[in-house]
């Protein structure tokens, strides 16, 4: 868009075009508001261009490679993988990203959202200076004013560790891991959260020797302990060296890789040499150069912009809202949570009653092999909050479809004791990301096991295991001991 010289006004100005930003812009425009979206890079943000979408495309390719190995080793299908054409893999991934990018741009254009592709800096509570190089005939500085609301959606960047400066080849982050040259023969993944587990899984499928190091006493430490246990078992079964309760002592850059010393949970010092070190130790909010002070805004000690009203995601400065990765917990730093936050803010600004985001019912998924998916409270969280609970678990191999898949896994449900409401559902296994929606509704609607037990699950499916656990908690299970 070409901006006229002078002051430009809109009902809503959104800074940042990732999932939180463009969902806010689309919903606000759909409600009849005049919207300007400022994005210094490409609309779609990290999720579309460097994170969720390209990584899941690559993980799908990894599933295909794993499937060929399973076909040969388990099913007698005489198939082999001669090699992986990295160029073709990248081309398919980039095509998927490009088509999604064009789709987002088309949606914004159709909705009438003005998109400004420049950097933005706050100059007041509802005023923004947009800066670009410009030319003599087209000045590079313009001032924008929001009549109703300013929405901050500038996202996050990967955290790094002192002395581990990413170079895009030997040391990489989740933002550039998929764009590093070729497939490494060995990888050291530092950080065993969802991102670390996914990248460890991908590289192992592609034939790399993988060491996964997590400082906490278990990987995916925010998940239920049984989820961590089953995922660790699944990754180790695939040949990934999972080291939980371990920490990096130091790392030395070599000409073609990295040599690192790791202190294990047993207090032993191990040397790990790998072609690539992938740092996946979390993400930090992006506020540098945003000019928060000019708008009367501050951040907490972690760099997050804390809303004063979580029901409106509005800061202490009236009319200034925050969505996405700029929010501290209980926001989850998940793309699908930021979509919900964008809808909430847009509807609030338009004067509608909009339900606050219920973070307890936002599903969490790790797209490794095996996958994990969960919603609600873990068993430990439920007990810590004073709930008396009934817990039931079932291995996926207890149902026929689970035997067919052969990857193991489990279903775990945490409910109030005595048939009370379901507090949490936790899944590990193949394709469980596609199974969590049912459980999201169960937890979100405060259902009890008996409510779910009335409904028949298709046979044979993996979801039968979910149904059987609810039947058991309702006292009707066919496989109760």
N, C-alpha and C positions, 0 to 999 in steps of 0.2 A: 504494500500500500504506500502511496505517496501522501505524506502529511502536509497540509497547508502550513505556511509559516504563521506563527502566532499561537494562541491558546486554543486547544481543541478540547471539547467536552464530550463526555459519554456518561450514561447512567452508571455503568460499571466498567472499571478498568481491572483487568486481570494480568498480573505479572507472572509469567511462567506458563508454558504451553504443554506441560506433561498431562498425565491423566487427571490430576486434580484441577489443573487450570482449564483444560479444554472442556471438561465436563461441566464446570461452573459456567463457562462462556456459552456453551450450547444450551444448557437449561435456562439460563437467564435470557438469552435471545429468544428462545421458544416461548417465554412468558411475556414477550413484548418489550423487553428492555434493550436499550442501545448499548452495545458492548464493544470494547476494544481489548484485544488480547496482545500483549507484548511478549515476544519470545526471541531471545538472542540467537538461538540455534534453529532447530527444526521442531515444529509442533509434533507432539507425541512424546517428547522428553526421553529420559533414560529408559523407561519401560519399553517403549517401542523401538528405539534405535540401538540401545546398548544392553538392555536387561531382559525383561520378561519375554518378549517376542522372539528375538534372535536366539536366546538361550534355549527356549522351548523348541524352536525349530531344530536346533542342533541335538537336543536331547531326544527328539523323535528319530533323527537319523541314528543316534546311538541305540535306540530300541530296535531298529531294523537290524543293526549289526548283531545285537544280542539275540534277536529272534533267529537269525541264520545259524548261530552257534547252537541254540537250543534245538532247532530243527534237526541238526546233524547229530548232536550228542544224545538227545532224548527221544526223538521221534523217528530216527532212521532215515531222514531226508538227506540225501547225499548232496549237500550244498556247502560251499565254502566261500569265504570272503578273500578274494585275491589281494585286494588293496582298497583303500579309500581314496577317491579322487577329491582331494581337498578343494581344488578349484571349483569343481561341480557342486560340492557341498556348500561352499560359500556363496556361489551364484544362486542356488535355490533359496538359501537363507535370506540373501539380500533382496531377492525378488519378493519374498513374502513381506519383508519389512517395507519395501518400496510401495507395494500395493496397499498395505495398511496405511502408510503415510499419505498416499494420495486420497485414500478414503477419508481420513481425518480432515485433510484440507478441503475436500469437497463438502463434507458435512458443515464445516465452519462457514464456507462461502455460501452454501444454500441457506444457512440460518441467518446470514447477514452480519456475521461477526467480522469486524475489521481486525486484520492481523498485521501487526507491526513487527518486522524482523530486525530488531535492534536491542541494545542494552538499555535497561531502565534503572533510574535512581530516584528514590523518593525525595521530594523537596518540601513536603508538608503532609498533613494527615490524609489529604485526598488529591495531592498533586504529584505528578511524575515528570521527570525530565528524561526524554528518550534521546540517546546519543549514538551517532554513527560517524564514520569518516566524512561522509557528505562530499559536496563539491562546491565551487564558488557560486554556481547558479542554484544549487539546492542545499541550503545550510544543513549541517548534520546534527543540530540541536533543536529539539521541539519540546514544548511543554504541554502536558495533558492534564485535564482536571476531571475527576469523577464526581458526578452530581449526587449519587446515592452511596456507592461503596467502592472501596479498593480491596482487591483480593490478592493476597500473597501466596504464590504457588511455585516458588523457585526450586523446590526439590532438594536433592541431596547428592553428595559425592562419596566415593569410597574412602573410608579411613585407611591410613597407612601407619606404619610403625617407624620410629626413629631409625635412620640408617638403612631403610628399605625403600629407596626411591624407585618407583616404577620406571622401567625403560622401554616397556612395550615388547620386550623380547625375553629377557631372563627373569625379570621381576614384573609381574602384571597384577592388575586388580580386576575385579569383576566387570569394570567398564571396558577394559581392553583385552581381556583374556581370549575372547572369541575372535579377536581381530589380530592376534599375534600371528607371526608367520608359521604356517604348517602345523603338523601334529607332533608334539614332543614325545620322546620315548619314555620320559620319566617326569613326574610332577610332584612337588611338595606343596600341599594345600594347607595354608595356615588359617585356621578358623573352621569350626565344625558346626556352624549354624546351617540354615537352609541353603544359603548360597554356596558355602563350602562343600556341603554334601552333594549338591547338584553337580558342581564342577568336578569333584572327585569321581562321581559316577560317570560323567560324560567321558573323561579322559581314560578311565579304566575300560569302558566299552570300546574305545578307539585303540586299545592295545597298550596303553602306557602303564608303567609301574607307578603306583600312586601311594603316597603316604599322607594321611590326613591327621593333622595335629590340632587339638582343641584344649584350651587352658582349663575349662570347666571339667568337672569329674565325669561328664558324659557329653556326647554330641547332641545336637539339637536340644540344648539345655532348657529352652523355654517350653518344650513339649512334656507330656506325661512321661514318667520314668520308664514305663513299659514300652512306649513308643521308641525312646532312645535305645533301649535294650534290643528290641527287634530290628531296628534299622542298623545298629552296629553289627548284629549277627548277619544280616543280609549283605552288608557291604564287605564284611570280612570273608563271607562265603565266596564273594566274587574276586577275592584276592587283594582287596584294598587294606593296607596296613593302617588301622584306626588306632590312634594314640590319644586317648582322652586323659585329662589330668596332667597334660604335658605342656611344656612351654619352650619357646625358641630362646636359646641363649645368645646366639649370634649367627650371622650369615656372611659368607664371603663370595663376592662375585668372581666367577671364573670366565674365561673367554667364551665358553659355550654352555654356561650354566651357573649353578649356585651350589656352594657347599655350606651346609648349616649344621649347627650343633643343637640338639634337642634334649632337654631334661625330661625323662619319662616319669610317669606316676610312681614308679618304683625307685626313683632317685638315680637312675642310671643315665649316663650321658651317651647319646648316640649321635653318630655323624651320618647325615643324609646328603647324598649328592644327587642332584636332579637337574635336568635341562631347564626346568622352569619352576619358579616359586610363585604361587598364586596367593596373594594376600586377600583374605576374605574375613576381616575382623570387624565388619559393621560399616555403617554409613553415617555421615555427618551432614547436618542441614547446611544449605548454601545461603549465606546472608552477606558474604563479603561484597562490599561495594554497593549494597542495596540502599544505604542511607537510612537505616531504621531510626537513627537518632533524630533526623529531621522531621519524622512523623510522630515523635514522642514515644517510640517503641524501644523496648529492650529485649534481650534474650536471657534465658537462664544460664546456669554454669555450663550446660552442655551445648549451648548454642541454639536451642529451640525457642521459637516464639510461642509463648504460653497464652492461650485464650483466657479472657476473664469469664466469658460465658460459653461453656462447652455446648450448651443447647443451641447456640447460634454460631459457634466458632468465631466469636467476635472478641477482639482484643480489648484492652483497657481504653483504647482510642476509639470512640464511636465511629462506626462505618468502615473500620478496617478489620477484615476477616482473614483467617489463615486456613489453608487446606494442605493435605499431603504431607510430605516428609519434613516440613518445617514444624509440625506438631510434635510435642513430646508424648510419651505414653500417657493415657492408655491407647492413643492412636498407634497403629501397628506398623506403619511404614510399608503398607501393602497397596498395590495399585487399585485393587477392588475396593479397599476402604476409602481411598481418595476419591473414587467415583461417587461413593455415597456422600462424602463430605462436600463435594462440589454441588450435588443436588440440594443438600441441606442449605448451603450458603445462598445459592441462587434463589431458592424458594423463599428463604427468609428475607432477602433483600427485596424481593417482589411483593412482600407483604402477606405471604401465605403461611399458614400453620404447617410446619414441617417437623416430622419426628426426629429427635436427635439420633445420631449414629449410636447404635448399641454395639459397642466394641466386643462385648462378651459373645455376641452371636456372629461375629465376622470369622469365616473359616480361614484356617492356616494350612498351607500345602507346601510340601517339599517334593519337587519333581525328580527325585533321584530314582534309582532302581535298586530296591523297591521304593515306592512312594510312601509318603505319610500325609494324612489329612486329619484335621481335628477341629473341633468347635467347642467352646465352653470351657469349664474348669477341669483341670487335671485332678486326679485323686488327691494328691498332696495339697493342692490349692483349696479343694472343697473341705478337707479336714481342717486346714489352717483357719478357714473362715467359720469354723464351729459347726459345720454340717455333720450330722450322723448319716453315713452313706451306705448304700448297698452297691457293690461292684460286681460286674460279671464280665468275663472275657471268653472269647472263643477263637481258636486258630482258624484261619481261612481254609486250611487243609481238612477241616472237619466237614466241609461241604464239597460236593462233587466238583463244582467249577473251580474251587480252590486247588483241588488235586490236579485238574487239567492244567492250570497255569503253573503249578509246581514251584512257586516262588516263596511259599510260606506266608507269614504275615498274621495279623490278628485284628479282632474287633474288641474294643473295651468301652463299656458304658458305665458312667458314674451317676447314680441317682440318689435322691433323698431316701433314707431308710423307710421301710414300710410301704413301698409303692408310691413314694412322692415323686416330685417333678424331676425330670432328667436334667442334670447339671453339666454333663460333658460327654462327648463321644470322640473316640480316638481310634484311628484306622492306620494300619500298615499293610502294604501289599501292592500287587499290580493294579494300576488304574484306579486306585482309591480316590484320586482327585475328582473323578467323575461320580463318586458315590456320596460325597459329603453333603450335597445339597439337601437330601432328605433329613439328615441329622441337624443341619442348620435350622430347618423349620421346627423340628422337634424341640430343640433347645430354645429357640426364639419364641415359640408359642407356649412355653412352660408346660409342655406335654408330660404325661406320666407314662411309664412303660405299658400300662394297660391300654392307653389310648393308641399306641403304636401297634400293640399286639393284635388289635382288631383287624389290621390291614394285612393282606396276603402279599408276600414277596414272590416274585416270579422264580420258577425253578427250570433249569439250573442256572443260578447266577451267584456272583460273589455277595450280592446284597442279601441273600438268604441268611448269611451269617449274622448280619445286622438284625434282621427280623427275629432270628432264633435267640439272640441275646435279650432282646426286649421281651420275647415270650417267656424266657426263663425268669427275668426280673418280675414279670407279672404272675409268676407261679404256674405257667402253662407250658413250659418248655418241653420239647420232646426228648431232649438229650440231657436233662437234669441228672445230676449224680446224687 
